[in-house]
Amino acid sequence: MTTAEKHEFPMARTCPFAPPPAYEEIREGEPVSRVRLPDGGWAWVVSRHEDVRTVLNDRRFSADRQHPDFPALVKGEAASRRPDEERMLIAMDAPEHGPARKAVLGEFTVRRLEALRPRIQEIVDGQIDALLGGPRPGDLVDSLSLPVPSLVICEMLGVPYADHEFFQEHTVKVIKQSTPPEERWAAMVAIQGYMADLIAEKEKNPPDDLLGRQIVKLRADGTYRRTALAGMGLLLLVAGHETTANMISLSTVAFLRNPEQLAMIKADPGKTLNAVEEMLRYFTIIDVATARLCVEDMEVGGQLIRAGEGVLTLGYSANRDPRAFENPDELDIERGARHHVAFGFGPHQCLGQNLARMELQIVFDTLFGRVPTLEPAMDVDELPFKDDANIYGLYQLPVTW
Ligand code: HEM
């Protein structure tokens, strides 16, 4: 029987390539247990693969991040919530969520994305040209990891890339745990305002880009609202940025530390997509993205969770659960890791997952093909890992070749 919180959240890592050691302790001891949150409140953590999928696939757990009782992962965050503001897709529940997701789903089908492949390849090649033409060592984060997903999502949405510094700066504020709540909110409002202005311009003569097509489609359905589309545009812009960028940097380091795994994709690029799945599992960079609020009592893993209680599904623990993955702490690109939960699970499962997979595949095949002598320009343990951000990754990755 659980009585009190033995752990504080977030928990500290001791190795940049592994979850906090407390995750295993929880998963193998009391797999659904209480943790103390930064604002003094508490929430349940759910740590086993099966239980994480159960929670994420059940309507008794709400994704409404603006609800006053939603678990606050950053001190003071709850106080800066605006329950009356419009919810973005990621914070919607049924029945609102389904139709909102369906409206944009067609933009992310494998078929649609395949049509973008040549352009993504061109973008990746251009960035690698710039890296190779620049000074040595160069920073992979600046030259490749950030610009690739950023250029791709900007082109898809029809957002001028020239404005990327503006929203990148604000996005970082939204993501950093140390940003004061008021500043986080102001950053959100600034990017939302930018997006609303951009959309207002597109309304006059909707162009053939994602936002333009949405205007036309939603107008035809009679459901068009500028603020709603601005929220969607903002979510896509933010969600498609830092996530993929950090996966590029972290996976590059992991490949370079595991030359035998790298040799396998070089010898057979047909293996790169499997390697991408394994990297997603191995790093699970947004472990806390899948918090929920219980809205109806439910038993999970033998523990009763009551309406009104917060739940953190620990995706990184689930993805290292030996019940779901053999030798889970080993990086093994041939394991077949597709059932990982790095993109979440259930109705909110990542909308951009196929795009992310394609970007990562193209980046790894091209980078290691074109720069076979690539290596980190500093000791891997000294690299600036993002221990203070909600999305794990690297601030810089100095490389040479
Ligand atoms: C949702 C991870 C890339 C757009 C999610 C969720 C996770 C996630 C864990 C679930 C959140 C929840 O259950 O509450 C990732 C990772 C990525 C990535 C690890 C890169 C490696 C992208 C990209 C885009 C994107 C490239 C868009 C271009 C979204 C959207 C949602 C979402 C719109 C919300 C879906 C919904 O609520 O129905 N992502 N994501 N993501 N992601 Fe991603």
Residues whose N, C-alpha, C, O or C-beta is under 5 A from the ligand:
A	BS01	HEM	L89 I90 R101 L235 L236 A239 G240 T243 T244 M247 I286 A289 T290 V341 A342 F343 G344 P347 H348 Q349 C350 L351 G352 Q353 L355 A356
